[in-house]
Each structure stands twice: as structure tokens, then as C-alpha cells.
Amino acid sequence: MTELVVRRLLIDLQPPFSRDWCGGDAFSTAFFNALSMSFPFGEQFFIDAVRDAMATLPPEVQERYRADVRGFIGQEATHRRIHSLFNAHLDQQGLVDRWTSRASKRMELMDGADPRHALAVTAATEHFTAMFAEWLLARPEILDGAEPRLRTMWLWHSAEELEHKSVAFDIYKAAGGSDEWRTRWFRRVTVMFLGDLMRQTVDNLRHEKQLWKWATWKSAARILLGRGGLLRGNLAGWRLYLRSDFHPDQQDSSLSARWLADNGAQFTPVGAPAATSA
């Protein structure tokens, strides 16, 4: 793993943006808005899961992963803050986040459970975000015509998701998490995550009166199911997680490194870079 740098994104999210900010494409806008709604709660859940599991490790193992975890928490906390600012505008536009309340009630079932369960959920979801991140960085044309601030936000977030994709997985393994529970939670997360994402996207489209328009579903088919689409193009990556020899580092992160190298003017490091384990 490369060093995890906590970065401050140099965009101003105080000014509002248009309702069809993603190049005027109703489906893309609703889809990205839905994803963003999940992040503040989700990122905090990931932070808590990694932190709680880290506390159960022997001191010498904690020391090995301390820098990785510090960088992971710093990046996720920054994502949480940025998407909270973005979501505040969605709220002002009248969009209603129903995803967070569903996820919050679901996660209450983990209160008092072995912390490795929450960590398995985190590692599974991190694999989904890493697949999405690689897909978007490989196809930035999805954001053609998007509000420039928001285009930068999504590509930056994607680059950092690929950068820290192995932290939760590594802590899960260090905590003695089993492959049986890792893959079991991955299947459950598949159903929950994709179900929640589609429900919230449909809610957003219905609110904007775009749900039953031909152009909306033509765009959905192209983005999700077309050649190289998000779902069709990531089936192999989904299957990879179910292998007993899986590790997130098997996923190529070169697009992340390239975007960060080419777009250094869009952010500034917060403090000193966090050195990580080899």
C-alpha cells in the first residue's frame, strides 16, 4: 500500500448547484445524488468499525497498522464532511434521504455483536466503492458536462477510495476474521447496498418527475448494463471477492495514482503524509 495522505479538497461547496448538475442527465444526477446520501452515515460506520476492531488487536499488531488506520480514518472523515455539504443542497432541493434511516435501523442489530461483523460489512462495502471508483476513473466521460466542482469531488473521492481499499480488509484478517463470514456478509451487502441504491435513485427520479421518461431509462441502461457499464462491467470484480485467496491489492490502482498526480492543484495535504506498512 502507498502512503495514505489526508487531503483537503480545494472546492467551495457553499454556492448551490443546479438540480440537473450531471450534464443535464436525469438518471446520472439521481444516481450520484443517491450514492452521496449514503456516505455520511456509511463513512462514520466504517470509521467506527475499523477503530473498534483495531482496539481488539495485540499492541504489536496495532502498531503495524496504526499509520494505515490513521490515514483511512482521515480520508473517510474528509469524505463524510464533503458529502454532508453536498447533501445539504439536495435537502434544500427537496430530495428526501430515506437510505440513511434504513441503514441506521439495520446496523442497530449489530449492537453488542463481535466487532468483526461490522468490519466484514465495512470490507465488503469498501470493495463495492473500490469497484465503482475504478469504473468511474476509467470512464470520466460519465461526468461530461457536470458542474466542475462536483466532477472534481467525485473523481477525487474515487481516487482516495482506491487508495485505501485494503485497510478494512487487512484489519479484518488481522483480527482473525474468517473467509466464511467475509463472503457471507459480502452477499448480504450486495443485496442491501444495491437495493438501497436503486430505491433511493428511484425516489430521487420520482421527486424530479423524471422517473417515467424514456430518456431516463435509456441512460440507466447505458450506464448500468451497457458494454463496460457499472453492473455488467464489474461482475468479474464481484466474483473475485468470493475467492479464498482474494486481497484488495489484486485490484489495479494505477488510475487513482494517475488522477492524483495529474490533479494536485485540486487539493492540499492536511498535515504530514501518513506512512503505511509495506
PLY file of the C-alpha trace (Angstrom):
ply
format ascii 1.0
element vertex 278
property float x
property float y
property float z
element edge 277
property int vertex1
property int vertex2
end_header
0.00 0.00 0.00
1.21 3.50 -0.77
1.17 6.18 1.90
-2.29 7.48 2.71
-2.40 11.25 2.50
-5.34 13.10 4.05
-6.23 15.83 1.56
-8.32 18.98 1.75
-10.28 19.39 -1.46
-9.98 22.92 -2.82
-13.55 23.45 -3.96
-16.23 25.68 -2.47
-19.44 23.75 -1.87
-21.29 26.64 -0.28
-22.83 28.03 -3.52
-25.81 25.94 -4.72
-25.77 23.88 -7.89
-28.48 23.07 -10.44
-30.92 20.22 -9.95
-29.60 18.50 -13.12
-25.94 19.11 -12.29
-24.64 15.95 -14.04
-24.66 17.24 -17.60
-28.45 17.52 -17.62
-28.77 13.72 -17.43
-31.64 12.87 -15.08
-30.56 9.32 -14.28
-26.89 10.13 -13.66
-27.84 13.04 -11.41
-30.33 10.96 -9.39
-27.90 8.05 -9.15
-24.94 10.11 -7.91
-27.22 12.00 -5.53
-28.40 8.69 -4.07
-24.83 7.50 -3.58
-23.92 10.72 -1.83
-26.84 10.35 0.56
-25.34 7.09 1.81
-21.90 8.46 2.58
-22.17 10.48 5.82
-23.69 7.58 7.77
-21.68 4.97 5.90
-18.30 6.65 6.29
-18.87 7.08 10.03
-19.87 3.42 10.31
-16.65 2.41 8.53
-14.54 4.61 10.80
-16.16 3.17 13.92
-15.87 -0.42 12.66
-12.15 -0.12 11.90
-11.43 1.74 15.13
-13.37 -0.76 17.29
-11.72 -3.79 15.70
-8.30 -2.17 15.91
-8.72 -1.87 19.67
-9.07 -5.66 19.97
-5.68 -6.36 18.36
-2.49 -7.03 20.34
-0.33 -3.90 20.79
2.34 -5.08 18.36
-0.26 -5.68 15.64
-1.90 -2.32 16.34
1.47 -0.67 15.84
1.89 -2.37 12.46
-1.39 -0.96 11.16
-1.57 2.31 13.09
-0.49 4.58 10.22
-2.78 2.80 7.75
-5.75 3.21 10.06
-4.92 6.85 10.77
-4.84 7.60 7.04
-8.04 5.63 6.42
-9.92 7.47 9.17
-8.63 10.84 7.98
-9.70 10.25 4.40
-13.11 8.84 5.33
-13.79 11.70 7.75
-13.00 14.15 4.96
-15.35 12.33 2.57
-18.06 12.45 5.23
-17.70 16.22 5.63
-17.64 16.96 1.90
-20.70 14.84 1.15
-22.57 16.34 4.09
-22.09 19.75 2.44
-23.24 18.33 -0.91
-26.25 16.64 0.68
-27.33 19.85 2.37
-28.01 21.26 -1.10
-30.01 18.15 -2.03
-32.10 18.69 1.08
-32.75 22.29 0.04
-33.86 20.98 -3.37
-36.49 18.90 -1.59
-34.90 15.49 -2.07
-35.52 13.18 0.89
-32.81 10.81 2.12
-34.57 7.58 3.07
-31.42 5.47 2.75
-29.80 6.64 6.00
-32.75 5.77 8.23
-32.99 2.27 6.72
-29.27 1.65 7.12
-29.24 3.05 10.65
-32.01 0.71 11.82
-30.32 -2.22 10.13
-26.97 -1.53 11.78
-28.58 -1.29 15.22
-28.84 -5.07 15.04
-25.06 -5.19 15.42
-25.04 -3.51 18.83
-23.14 -5.79 21.18
-22.05 -8.15 18.41
-18.49 -9.26 17.70
-16.83 -6.17 16.11
-15.58 -8.34 13.27
-19.11 -8.46 11.86
-19.21 -4.67 11.39
-15.71 -4.86 9.97
-16.77 -7.56 7.48
-19.62 -5.28 6.36
-17.10 -2.45 6.02
-14.63 -4.52 3.99
-17.45 -5.70 1.70
-18.76 -2.19 1.14
-15.24 -0.89 0.56
-14.91 -3.43 -2.24
-18.08 -2.06 -3.82
-16.81 1.52 -3.57
-13.44 0.47 -4.98
-15.11 -1.19 -7.97
-17.24 1.91 -8.52
-14.18 4.15 -8.16
-12.14 2.25 -10.74
-15.12 2.22 -13.12
-15.63 5.98 -12.83
-11.94 6.85 -13.15
-11.78 4.67 -16.27
-14.88 6.38 -17.71
-14.78 10.02 -16.62
-16.96 10.85 -19.62
-19.87 9.79 -17.40
-19.33 13.20 -15.80
-19.02 15.14 -19.07
-20.94 18.40 -18.74
-21.18 18.04 -14.96
-20.80 21.02 -12.66
-16.97 21.37 -12.47
-16.86 21.40 -8.66
-18.88 18.22 -8.48
-16.93 16.47 -11.21
-13.78 17.13 -9.21
-15.44 15.95 -5.99
-16.47 12.59 -7.43
-13.16 11.85 -9.13
-11.18 12.85 -6.01
-13.37 10.65 -3.83
-12.94 7.76 -6.26
-9.16 8.14 -6.28
-8.99 8.02 -2.49
-11.35 5.03 -2.26
-8.96 3.03 -4.44
-6.04 4.29 -2.39
-7.33 2.95 0.95
-9.28 -0.06 -0.37
-7.33 -2.68 1.59
-7.29 -1.18 5.11
-10.58 -2.61 6.45
-9.82 -5.98 4.82
-6.35 -6.13 6.38
-7.68 -5.28 9.85
-10.39 -7.92 9.44
-7.76 -10.54 8.64
-5.51 -9.37 11.47
-8.45 -9.70 13.86
-8.92 -13.34 12.86
-11.98 -12.80 10.68
-12.98 -15.89 8.72
-13.46 -16.18 4.97
-16.84 -17.80 5.62
-18.22 -14.71 7.36
-16.39 -12.35 4.99
-18.12 -13.84 1.95
-21.42 -14.29 3.78
-21.53 -10.60 4.64
-20.47 -9.70 1.11
-23.51 -11.45 -0.32
-25.76 -9.71 2.21
-24.18 -6.34 1.49
-24.71 -6.93 -2.24
-28.44 -7.23 -1.71
-28.68 -4.39 0.83
-26.40 -1.93 -0.96
-27.77 -2.39 -4.46
-31.35 -2.48 -3.17
-30.93 0.72 -1.19
-29.13 2.43 -4.06
-31.86 1.63 -6.57
-34.68 2.56 -4.17
-33.11 5.94 -3.41
-32.36 6.60 -7.08
-36.00 5.88 -7.97
-37.18 8.14 -5.12
-34.97 10.93 -6.45
-36.24 10.48 -10.01
-39.86 10.42 -8.85
-39.36 13.66 -6.93
-37.88 15.31 -10.01
-40.71 13.95 -12.21
-38.17 12.12 -14.38
-39.00 8.53 -13.43
-41.19 7.56 -16.38
-39.31 9.35 -19.15
-37.76 7.27 -21.90
-34.51 9.26 -21.79
-34.12 8.43 -18.10
-34.18 4.67 -18.56
-32.20 4.80 -21.78
-29.46 6.49 -19.76
-29.86 3.94 -16.94
-29.47 1.03 -19.37
-26.36 2.59 -20.89
-24.68 3.42 -17.57
-25.55 0.22 -15.71
-25.95 -2.51 -18.32
-24.22 -1.33 -21.48
-20.80 -2.56 -22.57
-18.47 -1.55 -19.74
-21.47 -0.45 -17.67
-21.25 -0.27 -13.91
-23.06 -3.57 -13.21
-22.13 -5.53 -16.30
-18.53 -4.38 -16.22
-17.94 -5.30 -12.57
-19.30 -8.83 -12.44
-15.79 -10.31 -12.52
-14.69 -7.96 -9.73
-17.69 -9.00 -7.67
-16.86 -12.69 -8.09
-13.23 -12.04 -7.17
-14.19 -11.11 -3.60
-15.64 -14.61 -3.08
-12.30 -16.32 -3.70
-10.43 -17.62 -0.66
-7.19 -16.05 -1.93
-8.75 -12.61 -2.54
-6.96 -9.46 -1.44
-7.93 -5.89 -2.44
-4.42 -5.23 -3.72
-5.24 -7.56 -6.61
-7.29 -4.65 -7.99
-5.28 -2.20 -10.06
-4.97 1.27 -8.50
-2.98 2.95 -11.27
-5.92 5.14 -12.32
-6.09 6.52 -8.78
-2.39 7.31 -8.69
-2.58 8.93 -12.14
-5.57 11.15 -11.25
-3.96 12.31 -8.00
-0.67 13.04 -9.79
-2.40 14.97 -12.58
-4.75 16.96 -10.34
-2.57 18.13 -7.48
-3.89 21.67 -7.88
-7.34 20.46 -6.75
-6.29 19.61 -3.18
-3.72 20.19 -0.48
-2.36 17.65 2.04
-3.56 18.03 5.60
-0.53 17.73 7.88
2.25 15.29 7.10
1.64 12.22 4.91
0.81 9.09 6.88
3.46 6.42 6.33
1.97 2.96 5.94
3.05 -0.63 6.21
4.74 -2.23 3.26
0 1
1 2
2 3
3 4
4 5
5 6
6 7
7 8
8 9
9 10
10 11
11 12
12 13
13 14
14 15
15 16
16 17
17 18
18 19
19 20
20 21
21 22
22 23
23 24
24 25
25 26
26 27
27 28
28 29
29 30
30 31
31 32
32 33
33 34
34 35
35 36
36 37
37 38
38 39
39 40
40 41
41 42
42 43
43 44
44 45
45 46
46 47
47 48
48 49
49 50
50 51
51 52
52 53
53 54
54 55
55 56
56 57
57 58
58 59
59 60
60 61
61 62
62 63
63 64
64 65
65 66
66 67
67 68
68 69
69 70
70 71
71 72
72 73
73 74
74 75
75 76
76 77
77 78
78 79
79 80
80 81
81 82
82 83
83 84
84 85
85 86
86 87
87 88
88 89
89 90
90 91
91 92
92 93
93 94
94 95
95 96
96 97
97 98
98 99
99 100
100 101
101 102
102 103
103 104
104 105
105 106
106 107
107 108
108 109
109 110
110 111
111 112
112 113
113 114
114 115
115 116
116 117
117 118
118 119
119 120
120 121
121 122
122 123
123 124
124 125
125 126
126 127
127 128
128 129
129 130
130 131
131 132
132 133
133 134
134 135
135 136
136 137
137 138
138 139
139 140
140 141
141 142
142 143
143 144
144 145
145 146
146 147
147 148
148 149
149 150
150 151
151 152
152 153
153 154
154 155
155 156
156 157
157 158
158 159
159 160
160 161
161 162
162 163
163 164
164 165
165 166
166 167
167 168
168 169
169 170
170 171
171 172
172 173
173 174
174 175
175 176
176 177
177 178
178 179
179 180
180 181
181 182
182 183
183 184
184 185
185 186
186 187
187 188
188 189
189 190
190 191
191 192
192 193
193 194
194 195
195 196
196 197
197 198
198 199
199 200
200 201
201 202
202 203
203 204
204 205
205 206
206 207
207 208
208 209
209 210
210 211
211 212
212 213
213 214
214 215
215 216
216 217
217 218
218 219
219 220
220 221
221 222
222 223
223 224
224 225
225 226
226 227
227 228
228 229
229 230
230 231
231 232
232 233
233 234
234 235
235 236
236 237
237 238
238 239
239 240
240 241
241 242
242 243
243 244
244 245
245 246
246 247
247 248
248 249
249 250
250 251
251 252
252 253
253 254
254 255
255 256
256 257
257 258
258 259
259 260
260 261
261 262
262 263
263 264
264 265
265 266
266 267
267 268
268 269
269 270
270 271
271 272
272 273
273 274
274 275
275 276
276 277
